[in-house]
Amino acid sequence: MANNILPARAGEVARVYAGSRLVGIPFTASLGTAAVDRVFDGLIVILLMAVAIASADFPATITVGGASISTVAAVTGAGFILVLAFLFFLVHAPREGLSWIASALRRALPGRVAEWVVRVTRGFIEGLSILRAPRDFARVVVWSLAVWLINGAAFYLGFLAFHINGLPLTAPLLLQGIVAIGVAIPSSPGFFGLFEAGSRVSLGLYGVPGVSAASFALGTHIGWFVPITALGLWYLARSGLSLHDISGPETQP
């Protein structure tokens, strides 16, 4: 809801602030938890994009920056493995990881800013601590995967609703990945424009006409925007917080 009505993805900060206030944990710990959530979102989205690109249904003639699709899929998959390995390192060697990161930050940033970033990084690493148990790690991966597969299924239902037929089941995985990367850029409230542009680009790869892609994108976007915003405002009213609270929390270093 906050991302829908506030600019520059301010909803991410609002979520951290609300988590800190409502759960009663330090702001940095709440930030670390949200960061872990976003890291796993990104990893799962990239993995599913790689699956879509590597599938036999993806147009073989498409290249990205002059590279073949198989190369892009391989590089993306390798990047996924490297990031996952780095997270494992931080989980099982948090002191060493924080020491290395803090040393790099203090060399690259002014003193006060570096110390604030180090505190935030410490909170992020603390948030990773839940992943030390293999069972908890598996639960996070499974739930993240379930969320994004359900999101992909919603996109596919949107295809049917707007009579965009004949697309493979992997098409929504590519579409949601491109859209997710696009809306990660701080922009206008609700990501209007970026969502539609990402949808047109991804559907264009499958030969969907621009008019059909634009209609699908706008209709789907509005169909999600209205209920999410309404439910978010309802929960905000029940939480005891106000829109002013979540849009202007004290987050300065």
N, C-alpha and C positions, 0 to 999 in steps of 0.2 A: 504493500500500500504506500509506504513512504517513498519508495523508488518511483511509484506511479505519479506522485504529486509534488515531489521535491526534485530539484535539478541535480546534475553531476553525481548521480548514484549516492546521494546523501542518505538513502535508506540503509546502506551498509553500516554507516556510523550510527544511525538511529537504532538499528538492530542490536549493535554492541551495547549501546547505552541502555536500551530497554532491558537487555539480558542482565546487565549489571544491576540495575535498579530492582527488577522484579525477582531475580534469583538471589540477590545479595552477595555477589562475588565481586572481587576487584575488577576494575575496568580492563586492566591488561589481561586478566584471565579470560574475561568475556571476549576480548579481542582475539586472544589466542584460539579460543573455541571456534569463533566465526571464521578465522583464517584457515583452520584445519578443514572446516566445512567447505570453504571455497577452493582450497587446494584439491580436495577429493572430487569436487564438482568438475574442476578443470581437467583432472586426470581421466575421469570417466568419460567426459564429453570428447576429449581427444581420442581416447581409445575407441569409442563408438564411431567417431569420424573415420578412423583408420580402417575399421571393419567395413564401413560403407564404401570407402575408396578401393579397398582390396577385393571387394566382391565382384563376381563375374557380371553383375547387372550394371556396374558403373561404366559409362562410355569410355572405351579404351583409347579414343583419340584425344582425350582431354590431357593437357599438360598444365603444370603449375610452375611458372617462372622458368619454362624451358625444360623442366624435369618430368619424366614419365610418372604416371600415377603409381606404379609399383614402387618407384623410388621414394615418392612422397610418403606412401604408406609405411615403407620400411623405416624411413627416418623418423616418422611420427611414433611408430611403435618403439623404436630404440629410445627416443626421448622419454616416452612413458616409463620405460624400464629404469632409465637413469634417475629420473625424479623420484620414483618409488624407492630406489636404492638409497638415495640421499635422505629420504624420510626415515627409512629404517636406521640409517646411521644416527640421525638426530634422536630417534626414539631410544636407542640402546647406548648411545654415548653423548648424552645431553650436555655434560660439562665441557667435553672436548669440542663439540660442535659449536656451542655458544662462545667459547674462548676464541676459536678460529674466526667466527663471524664478527665478534666484537672487535678483534684486532683489525680486521679488514675495514670495518665501518669507521673506527677511530682514525684510521689513516686517510680515509676518503672524505669524511664529513667534518664540519665544525664541531667543537667539543660538546656544546649543549645539545645540538641536534643529534649527534652521534649517541649520546647517553640515552636520549629519549627513544631512539630507534632500537638501541640495545635492550631497553626495558620492554619494548613491544615485542622484540624477538624472543626475549626470555618467556614472555607470556605465551607466545606462539608455541615454543618448545614445550612449555608446561602443558599446553593443550594437546600436544602430541602424546603425552605420557599414557593416555588411555589406550594407545595402540600397542603398548608393550605386551599385552596379553594377546596371543594369537586369535582367541575367540572374539575379543572385542574388535580387533583389526578386521577380521572377517565380517563381522556384523556391520561395520562402517562401510566396507566395500559393497556388501550385498545390498544394504539400504540405499546407498548412493546409486548403484546400478539400477535398482528397482525404480527409483524416482525418475531417472532419465529415460528409462524404457517406457514408463507410463507417459512421460512428456512426449516421447516419440510417437506413441500410440495416439495421443491427442492430435498431433500434427497429421497423422495418417487419416484420422476421422475428418479432419478439416479438408484434406484432399477430396474425400468422398463427398462431403457436403457441398463443395464448390465444383463438383464434376470434373476433377482432375484425375483421370483414370489411367491405368496402365503403368503407374510408377512402381518400382520394386519396394519391398518392405524395408530395405535399407535406406531409401531416399529420405525419410524423416530423420534418420541419424545424422546424415550429412547436413540437412537443413538446420536442425537444432544446433549443431556445432558451429556452423557459420554465423547463425543469428546470435548465439551465446558469445562468440568472440567479438561480434560487432557491437553488441549492447554493453560489453565490458568497458567501452570507452565512455568516460563521463560526458553526458549530453543532456538533452532536454528531459523534462519529466515524462515518464512512461516510455522513453526510448522511441518515440514516434519518429519515423524517418529511417533510423538505423535498422529497426526490425524489418521494415518493408524492403529496404535496400538489400539486406542479407537474404531475405526470402526470394527476391527476384533473381539474385545472383545464383543461388543454389538450385532453384527450380529451372533456371535457364540452362544449367548443365545437362538437364534431362530433356531439354527441348520443349519445355512448357512456354507458351507464348507470354510475352510481358504483361499483356492485359489480364490474362487469367491469373498469373502469379501475383500481380498487384491486388486484384480483387480478393484472392485468398488471404494475402498478407494482412490487408486492412481489416477484413471481416474477422479473421482469427484474432488479431490484435485487440480489436474492440471487444470481441466476445470474452477475452480473458481480462481485459482492463477493468470492465465494469464490476463484475462480481468480486474480483480480488480487492479492488479499492473499497467497495462497500463492506466486505467482511473485515478488512483491515481497520477501517474506521470504527466498526462496531466493537472489535476487540480492543482498540485503543481506548474507547470510552469506558469499557469494563475494567481496564487495567489500572485506572487512576492516574495515568500520565496524560499529558496534553500534547497537541501537535507542536506547540512552542517548545516543550521539553525536549522532544526527540529531534527537532530540527536545529537546536542550538545547544547541544551538550557541551560541557567543559572537556575538551579533548586536547588542549594545548600542552606541549611538552613542559 
